[in-house]
Amino acid sequence: MSTGTTSENTLRFPAGFVWGAATAAHQIEGGNVNNDWWQWEHNPESGCVASSGDACDSLHRWDEDVTIVSDLGLGAYRFSLEWSRIEPAEGEFSVAALDHYRRMCAACHERGVSPVVTFHHFTTPRWLTDRGGWEAPDAPERFARYVERTVAHIGDLIGWACTINEPNVVAVLGYTVGLYPPGMKDEFVRHFAVNDAMVRAHRLAVDALRSGPGSFPVGITLSMEELVAGEGGEGTRDAAEQILENTFLDGTAGDDFIGVQCYERTVLGPTGPVEPPPGTRLTQMGYEYWPQVVEYTVRRASAYTGLPVVVTENGLATEDDTERVEFITTALEGLHRCISDGIDVRGYFVWSLLDNFEWHLGFGPKLGICAVDPVTFERRPKPSAHWLGTVAKANALTPPPA
Ligand code: NOJ
């Protein structure tokens, strides 16, 4: 094992460990009017607090974004492709959109950054949601066709591929909780059907990715939590773990990695989540401050799947950037313990490169390592950005003395 401590408290990561920052098309591009989220944001009943609008205008400023990643010293940029731009109408593919994403991948390579490409990050084209979205019987095939067409165009430039981002969140928030489109509540049967459809879509997409040009690791990225049984909550906890996580982990056999995305721990009682007690340190999202979730979920994902793990998202919603460094430091200490114990962890991506559109919560929560001016779109790297770049360049973390 190539990890270890170089000086008393410096934690060295394995050679080739990937350090990166992540974004998603709808949260940063702006003007994504042709998908279900745009519709949802503009539905007064949805509870969304803002339109994604121009977001961070990354559709035009993507080159600046790639440059920031590179200048910071991070080795990878995880971004997503907007399906509704690539396939604006069923079966109609936009070469201009494909060329756009090809330029992004090429720019990453020119600057020594590996492009980590996600094919679905929450948004679905309206032509598909108009006929049922993930409930449409052919949705997995339609997704695989888009992936196949896209990889034919950009596959030679892909560094890593993520098929679907947090399908578990799409399904639970869309069909049981009602916060995400299509805004259904307690539609458990439909929720489970969408789980199954997304697992099938993932498997078809893996095949499509492997049949195209290029040679790159392929996986899915999953939202994982530390789910804890409170008083009498064992059954609820086990059920939640099964429905939210294991269903998808079971669908990863044969993949090259599992992407773990983790932010929180949740205590479950007999009927569902239990609010953290008063006085608990909370993040801007209302989650308990719990950086230990990285170690917990990485260990679990690895033990369950046997696959190499990439932390494809982790971070903190806070206005206090010092707190972000503190959070990521604790998270990385836990990750390093995993690696020291022999767990195959390949990388860590902070969410997010930019303060951006946090779905139904709008632009309130600040998860970025760079601030973005809402009027000029100027990007301003925060101290945490430079700090993470230093960690990446050293491939080592020196935590402050306790
Ligand atoms: C996971 C999602 O993939 C991302 O879109 C979101 O912004 C972060 N979690 C933070 O909530």
Boltz pocket constraint, residues with backbone or C-beta under 6 A from the ligand:
constraints:
  - pocket:
      binder: B
      contacts: [[A, 24], [A, 27], [A, 165], [A, 166], [A, 261], [A, 313], [A, 351], [A, 357], [A, 358], [A, 367]]
      max_distance: 6.0
